[in-house]
């Protein structure tokens, strides 16, 4: 199989082989077969580094955006979909987007200074954080009531999250971060 730069990768077939030794991938196989890799080593390494960087950017590094004076949930959802969509099952992604929307909406509704949205992988889950400049406006889950027209957002956050909470600004200044960690089921549904 060609993998770019003229490098060829051949699957290792070691089942039943009595020999267990470290091999140079550029030397012929003990069975007389072709080497595992052919082509310049730097091209193979460059390809692996590029693929690893793409995978890390998609799954490990968080996606962040500044929250402006007006909410732009459409752009935020699109950014999170691009960042995590390929790595999460559609149901997990839908839960992340719902919780993200609720936390962002709460920041705009109950504080004067929403600042930052951050979404990224945390272990086997996804962490959603919304930071604002108001330390005093702490979110409170209201008791469920069928006659409430509003105020159910944190009930959804609580039900969909493995855990959630509020963290004061790390620098001791004004502000806080409301966060949620959700279960992340990998892969797309087939």
Helices and strands as residue ranges (DSSP letters): E 8-9, E 37-38, H 41-59, E 63-66, H 73-84, H 90-110, E 114-122, E 125-132, H 153-160, E 163-168, E 176-183
